[in-house]
Amino acid sequence: MALKLNPLLFQSQKYPSFGLPTAANLRSPKVFMASTLRSSSKEVENLKRPFSPPREVHVQVTHSMPPQKIEIFKSLDDWAEKNILMHLKSVEKSWQPQDFLPDPASEGFDEQVKELRERAKEIPDDYFIVLVGDMITEEALPTYQTMLNTLDGVRDETGASLTSWAVWTRAWTAEENRHGDLLNKYLYLSGRVDMKQIEKTIQYLIGSGMDPRTENSPYLGFIYTSFQERATFISHGNTARLAKEHGDMKLAQICGTIAADEKRHETAYTKIVEKLFEIDPDGTVLAFADMMRKKISMPAHLMYDGQDDNLFEHFSAVAQRLGVYTARDYADILEFLVGRWNVEKLTGLSGEGQKAQDFVCGLAPRIRRLEERAQGRTKQASKIPFSWIFDKEVML
């Protein structure tokens, strides 16, 4: 999911919230998680606890979907088999990370690694910050499979369930698993990054989980994944473009191949939501508006390396500056999904459904206006050190 990346711009204080609901408006049952934001006593706390999530999460709402809606997804199992599983590839026809990497069994392995490292020398540090952030996001895949398996009506109930939804989740995970493996091995061989700091970041991130606020609802969950898959398609596509500009055609091929996977997965998830709009337009448009009011938090929003409390925001600022993933991309994705699902053409909606329709259809232009104003107020960028590249400083 690489998602994967978000214009975390919308996470930072310089961008206003887009109608974030207050705790009082959230549906119950509610689960509150105490803040774990670092304080002066954090080191003392860490002596008592082997692991503590590094961020505060929102008020957590669980199982908000009415029970009768679960039956919709059970009834769609045959439809998913015919229309969603077709977007998977067989293992034998799939690419594997080794297809793009030096062959450790060959006599020319050392020379191949040397060539890879020579190409990597020409790539600037800020590009590696974005590539590492993308890789870490991909490596937190266990969290994303867990998230999908929280969704009522579509989860893998046994770990090896034969329902179409469960088969999709496992096979999607298996396909996505190659992304982190490939980028991880490339970065390891490049010699340009501090692998131990990266590995610590991955461990922190998987241990912290994610807080997408999907409330165990596949309506919210599949809208979220539709958005995220397109975000990662854009992000990896742009890292491919930049790698080509920096003269590393092999790295460009790597990033482009991953982007193609993300595009195929986006097609599957958007098709699911399209079907939901067909059979339950009112419930689906309400879910779409709910998800967008809460904002799409990126999968790696709890990223931490043991040093930088604002690592995700800093990584995102670099991605924004390089044009890898930007606030404009966020608005473009929203606009794309509104068009893909023909939201403007929905008819027969309830009063609340019509309000939700108006909200999501008018949101992308509003985001662009706010982003333009924020850019006009942007102060001079500063440099900060990133542990991923041995504490060298990079412009935000």
Disulfide bonds with the S-S distance in Angstrom:
none
